[in-house]
């Protein structure tokens, strides 16, 4: 079972256009996307594109927390360190 709307290596994330990532997020959400949500994702993508350029690791958007019914906006894993945003 896939728990996130989008995941990839940081290198691939940096090489993917924000519009493409936004499309993947919207397609995997299963809900109508409000303008506020779309704009929030776009801003997160833009910020992370700029700050993650020099790092290797993985990035996950809208990660579902098992048994809680909630999602984490972004999870980043770099060298065994988990960042929850």
Biopython code that builds the backbone (N, CA, C, O; Angstrom):
import numpy as np
from Bio.PDB.StructureBuilder import StructureBuilder

atoms = [
    (1, "UNK", "N", (0.833, -1.175, 0.000)),
    (1, "UNK", "CA", (0.000, 0.000, 0.000)),
    (1, "UNK", "C", (0.885, 1.249, 0.000)),
    (1, "UNK", "O", (1.782, 1.386, 0.832)),
    (2, "UNK", "N", (0.629, 2.131, -0.917)),
    (2, "UNK", "CA", (1.396, 3.362, -1.002)),
    (2, "UNK", "C", (0.872, 4.350, 0.040)),
    (2, "UNK", "O", (-0.327, 4.623, 0.087)),
    (3, "UNK", "N", (1.756, 4.879, 0.864)),
    (3, "UNK", "CA", (1.332, 5.761, 1.945)),
    (3, "UNK", "C", (1.481, 7.237, 1.635)),
    (3, "UNK", "O", (0.994, 8.080, 2.389)),
    (4, "UNK", "N", (2.146, 7.562, 0.537)),
    (4, "UNK", "CA", (2.402, 8.962, 0.219)),
    (4, "UNK", "C", (1.809, 9.316, -1.134)),
    (4, "UNK", "O", (1.587, 8.447, -1.977)),
    (5, "UNK", "N", (1.556, 10.601, -1.330)),
    (5, "UNK", "CA", (1.056, 11.064, -2.632)),
    (5, "UNK", "C", (2.195, 11.192, -3.641)),
    (5, "UNK", "O", (1.993, 11.003, -4.841)),
    (6, "UNK", "N", (3.393, 11.514, -3.150)),
    (6, "UNK", "CA", (4.564, 11.661, -4.030)),
    (6, "UNK", "C", (5.799, 11.269, -3.240)),
    (6, "UNK", "O", (5.950, 11.649, -2.079)),
    (7, "UNK", "N", (6.680, 10.509, -3.873)),
    (7, "UNK", "CA", (7.979, 10.207, -3.267)),
    (7, "UNK", "C", (9.005, 10.012, -4.372)),
    (7, "UNK", "O", (8.687, 9.544, -5.465)),
    (8, "UNK", "N", (10.235, 10.381, -4.064)),
    (8, "UNK", "CA", (11.330, 10.194, -5.017)),
    (8, "UNK", "C", (12.632, 10.506, -4.301)),
    (8, "UNK", "O", (12.635, 10.999, -3.173)),
    (9, "UNK", "N", (13.732, 10.213, -4.970)),
    (9, "UNK", "CA", (15.025, 10.630, -4.436)),
    (9, "UNK", "C", (15.085, 12.155, -4.530)),
    (9, "UNK", "O", (14.385, 12.762, -5.341)),
    (10, "UNK", "N", (15.910, 12.756, -3.711)),
    (10, "UNK", "CA", (16.059, 14.213, -3.771)),
    (10, "UNK", "C", (16.576, 14.626, -5.138)),
    (10, "UNK", "O", (16.127, 15.632, -5.688)),
    (11, "UNK", "N", (17.514, 13.865, -5.699)),
    (11, "UNK", "CA", (18.060, 14.202, -7.019)),
    (11, "UNK", "C", (16.962, 14.228, -8.081)),
    (11, "UNK", "O", (16.907, 15.153, -8.891)),
    (12, "UNK", "N", (16.092, 13.226, -8.083)),
    (12, "UNK", "CA", (14.991, 13.198, -9.046)),
    (12, "UNK", "C", (13.971, 14.292, -8.760)),
    (12, "UNK", "O", (13.423, 14.888, -9.687)),
    (13, "UNK", "N", (13.714, 14.556, -7.491)),
    (13, "UNK", "CA", (12.797, 15.630, -7.102)),
    (13, "UNK", "C", (13.295, 16.971, -7.645)),
    (13, "UNK", "O", (12.517, 17.741, -8.207)),
    (14, "UNK", "N", (14.582, 17.246, -7.478)),
    (14, "UNK", "CA", (15.169, 18.498, -7.973)),
    (14, "UNK", "C", (15.066, 18.567, -9.499)),
    (14, "UNK", "O", (14.860, 19.646, -10.055)),
    (15, "UNK", "N", (15.205, 17.440, -10.171)),
    (15, "UNK", "CA", (15.162, 17.414, -11.631)),
    (15, "UNK", "C", (13.763, 17.390, -12.227)),
    (15, "UNK", "O", (13.613, 17.426, -13.448)),
    (16, "UNK", "N", (12.749, 17.330, -11.393)),
    (16, "UNK", "CA", (11.368, 17.289, -11.863)),
    (16, "UNK", "C", (10.747, 18.678, -11.715)),
    (16, "UNK", "O", (10.943, 19.345, -10.700)),
    (17, "UNK", "N", (10.009, 19.102, -12.716)),
    (17, "UNK", "CA", (9.409, 20.433, -12.662)),
    (17, "UNK", "C", (8.343, 20.504, -11.570)),
    (17, "UNK", "O", (7.666, 19.513, -11.293)),
    (18, "UNK", "N", (8.198, 21.668, -10.955)),
    (18, "UNK", "CA", (7.154, 21.830, -9.945)),
    (18, "UNK", "C", (5.756, 21.488, -10.462)),
    (18, "UNK", "O", (4.951, 20.918, -9.726)),
    (19, "UNK", "N", (5.459, 21.827, -11.711)),
    (19, "UNK", "CA", (4.144, 21.504, -12.271)),
    (19, "UNK", "C", (3.931, 19.999, -12.372)),
    (19, "UNK", "O", (2.821, 19.519, -12.142)),
    (20, "UNK", "N", (4.968, 19.252, -12.710)),
    (20, "UNK", "CA", (4.857, 17.799, -12.788)),
    (20, "UNK", "C", (4.613, 17.207, -11.397)),
    (20, "UNK", "O", (3.756, 16.338, -11.231)),
    (21, "UNK", "N", (5.359, 17.673, -10.410)),
    (21, "UNK", "CA", (5.176, 17.192, -9.031)),
    (21, "UNK", "C", (3.773, 17.536, -8.542)),
    (21, "UNK", "O", (3.102, 16.706, -7.928)),
    (22, "UNK", "N", (3.338, 18.750, -8.811)),
    (22, "UNK", "CA", (2.001, 19.190, -8.419)),
    (22, "UNK", "C", (0.926, 18.303, -9.058)),
    (22, "UNK", "O", (-0.061, 17.959, -8.408)),
    (23, "UNK", "N", (1.115, 17.934, -10.321)),
    (23, "UNK", "CA", (0.184, 17.043, -11.002)),
    (23, "UNK", "C", (0.115, 15.673, -10.357)),
    (23, "UNK", "O", (-0.964, 15.097, -10.218)),
    (24, "UNK", "N", (1.268, 15.150, -9.963)),
    (24, "UNK", "CA", (1.310, 13.842, -9.299)),
    (24, "UNK", "C", (0.593, 13.913, -7.960)),
    (24, "UNK", "O", (-0.186, 13.022, -7.623)),
    (25, "UNK", "N", (0.852, 14.973, -7.194)),
    (25, "UNK", "CA", (0.174, 15.154, -5.908)),
    (25, "UNK", "C", (-1.340, 15.219, -6.096)),
    (25, "UNK", "O", (-2.088, 14.558, -5.376)),
    (26, "UNK", "N", (-1.780, 16.007, -7.051)),
    (26, "UNK", "CA", (-3.219, 16.158, -7.296)),
    (26, "UNK", "C", (-3.853, 14.836, -7.741)),
    (26, "UNK", "O", (-4.943, 14.486, -7.287)),
    (27, "UNK", "N", (-3.177, 14.109, -8.621)),
    (27, "UNK", "CA", (-3.714, 12.829, -9.097)),
    (27, "UNK", "C", (-3.812, 11.786, -7.994)),
    (27, "UNK", "O", (-4.731, 10.967, -7.991)),
    (28, "UNK", "N", (-2.873, 11.810, -7.061)),
    (28, "UNK", "CA", (-2.857, 10.809, -6.000)),
    (28, "UNK", "C", (-3.686, 11.183, -4.782)),
    (28, "UNK", "O", (-3.869, 10.361, -3.885)),
    (29, "UNK", "N", (-4.187, 12.406, -4.737)),
    (29, "UNK", "CA", (-4.915, 12.844, -3.548)),
    (29, "UNK", "C", (-6.288, 12.191, -3.431)),
    (29, "UNK", "O", (-6.722, 11.871, -2.325)),
    (30, "UNK", "N", (-6.968, 11.991, -4.536)),
    (30, "UNK", "CA", (-8.297, 11.404, -4.470)),
    (30, "UNK", "C", (-9.376, 12.375, -4.019)),
    (30, "UNK", "O", (-10.529, 11.980, -3.852)),
    (31, "UNK", "N", (-9.021, 13.632, -3.820)),
    (31, "UNK", "CA", (-9.971, 14.652, -3.378)),
    (31, "UNK", "C", (-9.934, 15.833, -4.338)),
    (31, "UNK", "O", (-8.982, 15.993, -5.101)),
    (32, "UNK", "N", (-10.970, 16.655, -4.296)),
    (32, "UNK", "CA", (-10.923, 17.908, -5.024)),
    (32, "UNK", "C", (-9.861, 18.781, -4.373)),
    (32, "UNK", "O", (-9.826, 18.920, -3.151)),
    (33, "UNK", "N", (-9.003, 19.363, -5.187)),
    (33, "UNK", "CA", (-7.914, 20.179, -4.656)),
    (33, "UNK", "C", (-8.342, 21.645, -4.646)),
    (33, "UNK", "O", (-8.598, 22.239, -5.693)),
    (34, "UNK", "N", (-8.413, 22.204, -3.467)),
    (34, "UNK", "CA", (-8.739, 23.620, -3.328)),
    (34, "UNK", "C", (-7.526, 24.460, -3.716)),
    (34, "UNK", "O", (-6.389, 23.991, -3.669)),
    (35, "UNK", "N", (-7.783, 25.689, -4.094)),
    (35, "UNK", "CA", (-6.712, 26.610, -4.485)),
    (35, "UNK", "C", (-5.692, 26.759, -3.363)),
    (35, "UNK", "O", (-4.489, 26.802, -3.620)),
    (36, "UNK", "N", (-6.156, 26.837, -2.139)),
    (36, "UNK", "CA", (-5.258, 26.986, -0.986)),
    (36, "UNK", "C", (-4.297, 25.808, -0.878)),
    (36, "UNK", "O", (-3.108, 25.999, -0.627)),
    (37, "UNK", "N", (-4.808, 24.582, -1.069)),
    (37, "UNK", "CA", (-3.946, 23.393, -1.003)),
    (37, "UNK", "C", (-2.951, 23.390, -2.147)),
    (37, "UNK", "O", (-1.765, 23.133, -1.940)),
    (38, "UNK", "N", (-3.419, 23.672, -3.345)),
    (38, "UNK", "CA", (-2.529, 23.712, -4.512)),
    (38, "UNK", "C", (-1.422, 24.731, -4.317)),
    (38, "UNK", "O", (-0.262, 24.442, -4.612)),
    (39, "UNK", "N", (-1.753, 25.912, -3.829)),
    (39, "UNK", "CA", (-0.756, 26.954, -3.608)),
    (39, "UNK", "C", (0.235, 26.571, -2.504)),
    (39, "UNK", "O", (1.419, 26.899, -2.590)),
    (40, "UNK", "N", (-0.245, 25.882, -1.477)),
    (40, "UNK", "CA", (0.643, 25.428, -0.396)),
    (40, "UNK", "C", (1.635, 24.406, -0.919)),
    (40, "UNK", "O", (2.827, 24.487, -0.620)),
    (41, "UNK", "N", (1.151, 23.440, -1.701)),
    (41, "UNK", "CA", (2.058, 22.449, -2.289)),
    (41, "UNK", "C", (3.082, 23.132, -3.179)),
    (41, "UNK", "O", (4.269, 22.810, -3.125)),
    (42, "UNK", "N", (2.632, 24.062, -3.988)),
    (42, "UNK", "CA", (3.543, 24.759, -4.915)),
    (42, "UNK", "C", (4.643, 25.487, -4.140)),
    (42, "UNK", "O", (5.810, 25.434, -4.528)),
    (43, "UNK", "N", (4.282, 26.157, -3.059)),
    (43, "UNK", "CA", (5.264, 26.885, -2.257)),
    (43, "UNK", "C", (6.240, 25.907, -1.594)),
    (43, "UNK", "O", (7.445, 26.157, -1.570)),
    (44, "UNK", "N", (5.728, 24.801, -1.058)),
    (44, "UNK", "CA", (6.601, 23.787, -0.459)),
    (44, "UNK", "C", (7.591, 23.245, -1.488)),
    (44, "UNK", "O", (8.780, 23.107, -1.200)),
    (45, "UNK", "N", (7.107, 22.944, -2.667)),
    (45, "UNK", "CA", (7.968, 22.422, -3.728)),
    (45, "UNK", "C", (9.051, 23.437, -4.077)),
    (45, "UNK", "O", (10.225, 23.083, -4.181)),
    (46, "UNK", "N", (8.664, 24.688, -4.255)),
    (46, "UNK", "CA", (9.637, 25.741, -4.600)),
    (46, "UNK", "C", (10.702, 25.895, -3.516)),
    (46, "UNK", "O", (11.892, 25.992, -3.819)),
    (47, "UNK", "N", (10.277, 25.918, -2.264)),
    (47, "UNK", "CA", (11.229, 26.066, -1.152)),
    (47, "UNK", "C", (12.173, 24.868, -1.098)),
    (47, "UNK", "O", (13.388, 25.034, -0.983)),
    (48, "UNK", "N", (11.613, 23.664, -1.179)),
    (48, "UNK", "CA", (12.446, 22.463, -1.089)),
    (48, "UNK", "C", (13.368, 22.313, -2.285)),
    (48, "UNK", "O", (14.484, 21.816, -2.137)),
    (49, "UNK", "N", (12.932, 22.726, -3.459)),
    (49, "UNK", "CA", (13.826, 22.710, -4.621)),
    (49, "UNK", "C", (15.058, 23.560, -4.359)),
    (49, "UNK", "O", (16.163, 23.189, -4.755)),
    (50, "UNK", "N", (14.882, 24.679, -3.705)),
    (50, "UNK", "CA", (16.022, 25.576, -3.477)),
    (50, "UNK", "C", (16.931, 25.100, -2.346)),
    (50, "UNK", "O", (18.146, 25.281, -2.426)),
    (51, "UNK", "N", (16.374, 24.496, -1.292)),
    (51, "UNK", "CA", (17.231, 24.151, -0.147)),
    (51, "UNK", "C", (17.811, 22.736, -0.193)),
    (51, "UNK", "O", (18.776, 22.451, 0.516)),
    (52, "UNK", "N", (17.253, 21.857, -1.001)),
    (52, "UNK", "CA", (17.729, 20.466, -1.022)),
    (52, "UNK", "C", (18.740, 20.170, -2.125)),
    (52, "UNK", "O", (19.150, 19.020, -2.282)),
    (53, "UNK", "N", (19.139, 21.151, -2.872)),
    (53, "UNK", "CA", (20.032, 20.936, -4.029)),
    (53, "UNK", "C", (21.321, 20.199, -3.697)),
    (53, "UNK", "O", (21.813, 19.433, -4.526)),
    (54, "UNK", "N", (21.870, 20.402, -2.536)),
    (54, "UNK", "CA", (23.173, 19.825, -2.199)),
    (54, "UNK", "C", (23.085, 18.588, -1.311)),
    (54, "UNK", "O", (24.062, 18.214, -0.662)),
    (55, "UNK", "N", (21.924, 17.958, -1.284)),
    (55, "UNK", "CA", (21.740, 16.807, -0.400)),
    (55, "UNK", "C", (21.314, 15.575, -1.190)),
    (55, "UNK", "O", (20.684, 15.670, -2.243)),
    (56, "UNK", "N", (21.678, 14.418, -0.648)),
    (56, "UNK", "CA", (21.223, 13.137, -1.166)),
    (56, "UNK", "C", (20.256, 12.548, -0.157)),
    (56, "UNK", "O", (20.474, 12.647, 1.050)),
    (57, "UNK", "N", (19.210, 11.947, -0.638)),
    (57, "UNK", "CA", (18.238, 11.339, 0.264)),
    (57, "UNK", "C", (16.924, 11.112, -0.445)),
    (57, "UNK", "O", (16.876, 10.960, -1.666)),
    (58, "UNK", "N", (15.869, 11.090, 0.326)),
    (58, "UNK", "CA", (14.521, 10.827, -0.188)),
    (58, "UNK", "C", (13.571, 11.902, 0.306)),
    (58, "UNK", "O", (13.777, 12.497, 1.363)),
    (59, "UNK", "N", (12.528, 12.139, -0.478)),
    (59, "UNK", "CA", (11.497, 13.105, -0.097)),
    (59, "UNK", "C", (10.129, 12.468, -0.321)),
    (59, "UNK", "O", (9.902, 11.790, -1.323)),
    (60, "UNK", "N", (9.213, 12.698, 0.638)),
    (60, "UNK", "CA", (7.859, 12.145, 0.593)),
    (60, "UNK", "C", (6.881, 13.278, 0.892)),
    (60, "UNK", "O", (7.045, 13.997, 1.877)),
    (61, "UNK", "N", (5.865, 13.437, 0.044)),
    (61, "UNK", "CA", (4.819, 14.442, 0.269)),
    (61, "UNK", "C", (3.535, 13.739, 0.694)),
    (61, "UNK", "O", (3.182, 12.692, 0.151)),
    (62, "UNK", "N", (2.840, 14.323, 1.671)),
    (62, "UNK", "CA", (1.545, 13.818, 2.147)),
    (62, "UNK", "C", (1.653, 12.357, 2.557)),
    (62, "UNK", "O", (0.969, 11.490, 2.012)),
    (63, "UNK", "N", (2.523, 12.101, 3.528)),
    (63, "UNK", "CA", (2.769, 10.744, 4.024)),
    (63, "UNK", "C", (1.715, 10.384, 5.069)),
    (63, "UNK", "O", (1.553, 11.088, 6.067)),
    (64, "UNK", "N", (1.011, 9.301, 4.837)),
    (64, "UNK", "CA", (-0.058, 8.857, 5.726)),
    (64, "UNK", "C", (0.515, 8.161, 6.958)),
    (64, "UNK", "O", (1.384, 7.295, 6.851)),
    (65, "UNK", "N", (0.014, 8.555, 8.130)),
    (65, "UNK", "CA", (0.438, 7.935, 9.381)),
    (65, "UNK", "C", (-0.515, 6.780, 9.685)),
    (65, "UNK", "O", (-1.712, 6.998, 9.869)),
    (66, "UNK", "N", (0.004, 5.563, 9.739)),
    (66, "UNK", "CA", (-0.863, 4.411, 9.995)),
    (66, "UNK", "C", (-1.627, 4.546, 11.317)),
    (66, "UNK", "O", (-1.097, 5.045, 12.309)),
    (67, "UNK", "N", (-2.851, 4.101, 11.307)),
    (67, "UNK", "CA", (-3.746, 4.039, 12.455)),
    (67, "UNK", "C", (-4.175, 5.392, 13.016)),
    (67, "UNK", "O", (-4.997, 5.437, 13.931)),
    (68, "UNK", "N", (-3.644, 6.491, 12.494)),
    (68, "UNK", "CA", (-4.031, 7.801, 13.011)),
    (68, "UNK", "C", (-4.966, 8.531, 12.049)),
    (68, "UNK", "O", (-5.689, 9.444, 12.449)),
    (69, "UNK", "N", (-4.947, 8.128, 10.788)),
    (69, "UNK", "CA", (-5.792, 8.782, 9.814)),
    (69, "UNK", "C", (-5.358, 10.199, 9.486)),
    (69, "UNK", "O", (-6.160, 11.006, 9.017)),
    (70, "UNK", "N", (-4.094, 10.502, 9.730)),
    (70, "UNK", "CA", (-3.553, 11.828, 9.438)),
    (70, "UNK", "C", (-2.376, 11.701, 8.487)),
    (70, "UNK", "O", (-1.849, 10.611, 8.265)),
    (71, "UNK", "N", (-1.968, 12.854, 7.923)),
    (71, "UNK", "CA", (-0.844, 12.857, 6.997)),
    (71, "UNK", "C", (0.185, 13.893, 7.432)),
    (71, "UNK", "O", (-0.151, 14.939, 7.989)),
    (72, "UNK", "N", (1.452, 13.569, 7.161)),
    (72, "UNK", "CA", (2.555, 14.509, 7.350)),
    (72, "UNK", "C", (2.738, 15.227, 6.024)),
    (72, "UNK", "O", (2.770, 14.583, 4.975)),
    (73, "UNK", "N", (2.858, 16.554, 6.050)),
    (73, "UNK", "CA", (3.024, 17.316, 4.809)),
    (73, "UNK", "C", (4.217, 16.817, 4.006)),
    (73, "UNK", "O", (4.077, 16.443, 2.841)),
    (74, "UNK", "N", (5.386, 16.811, 4.629)),
    (74, "UNK", "CA", (6.606, 16.389, 3.931)),
    (74, "UNK", "C", (7.503, 15.640, 4.914)),
    (74, "UNK", "O", (7.674, 16.054, 6.061)),
    (75, "UNK", "N", (8.073, 14.530, 4.441)),
    (75, "UNK", "CA", (9.102, 13.801, 5.186)),
    (75, "UNK", "C", (10.339, 13.783, 4.291)),
    (75, "UNK", "O", (10.264, 13.443, 3.111)),
    (76, "UNK", "N", (11.474, 14.156, 4.876)),
    (76, "UNK", "CA", (12.743, 14.133, 4.148)),
    (76, "UNK", "C", (13.699, 13.250, 4.933)),
    (76, "UNK", "O", (13.831, 13.395, 6.148)),
    (77, "UNK", "N", (14.360, 12.341, 4.245)),
    (77, "UNK", "CA", (15.357, 11.476, 4.883)),
    (77, "UNK", "C", (16.702, 11.775, 4.240)),
    (77, "UNK", "O", (16.880, 11.626, 3.031)),
    (78, "UNK", "N", (17.648, 12.203, 5.080)),
    (78, "UNK", "CA", (19.015, 12.497, 4.643)),
    (78, "UNK", "C", (19.968, 11.852, 5.640)),
    (78, "UNK", "O", (19.972, 12.197, 6.821)),
    (79, "UNK", "N", (20.773, 10.914, 5.157)),
    (79, "UNK", "CA", (21.793, 10.249, 5.989)),
    (79, "UNK", "C", (21.235, 9.778, 7.340)),
    (79, "UNK", "O", (21.749, 10.165, 8.389)),
    (80, "UNK", "N", (20.220, 8.972, 7.317)),
    (80, "UNK", "CA", (19.636, 8.357, 8.520)),
    (80, "UNK", "C", (18.952, 9.376, 9.439)),
    (80, "UNK", "O", (18.619, 9.044, 10.577)),
    (81, "UNK", "N", (18.743, 10.577, 8.977)),
    (81, "UNK", "CA", (18.025, 11.586, 9.756)),
    (81, "UNK", "C", (16.685, 11.825, 9.084)),
    (81, "UNK", "O", (16.618, 12.045, 7.875)),
    (82, "UNK", "N", (15.624, 11.780, 9.869)),
    (82, "UNK", "CA", (14.275, 11.989, 9.352)),
    (82, "UNK", "C", (13.811, 13.382, 9.749)),
    (82, "UNK", "O", (13.778, 13.729, 10.930)),
    (83, "UNK", "N", (13.456, 14.169, 8.748)),
    (83, "UNK", "CA", (12.914, 15.509, 8.975)),
    (83, "UNK", "C", (11.423, 15.464, 8.677)),
    (83, "UNK", "O", (11.020, 15.066, 7.584)),
    (84, "UNK", "N", (10.610, 15.866, 9.630)),
    (84, "UNK", "CA", (9.160, 15.880, 9.470)),
    (84, "UNK", "C", (8.718, 17.328, 9.394)),
    (84, "UNK", "O", (8.921, 18.100, 10.331)),
    (85, "UNK", "N", (8.111, 17.693, 8.266)),
    (85, "UNK", "CA", (7.662, 19.081, 8.073)),
    (85, "UNK", "C", (6.139, 19.120, 8.032)),
    (85, "UNK", "O", (5.552, 20.191, 7.877)),
]
sb = StructureBuilder()
sb.init_structure("model")
sb.init_model(0)
sb.init_chain("A")
sb.init_seg("    ")
for serial, (resi, resn, name, xyz) in enumerate(atoms, 1):
    if name == "N":
        sb.init_residue(resn, " ", resi, " ")
    sb.init_atom(name, np.array(xyz, "f"), 0.0, 1.0, " ", f" {name:<3s}", serial, name[0])
structure = sb.get_structure()
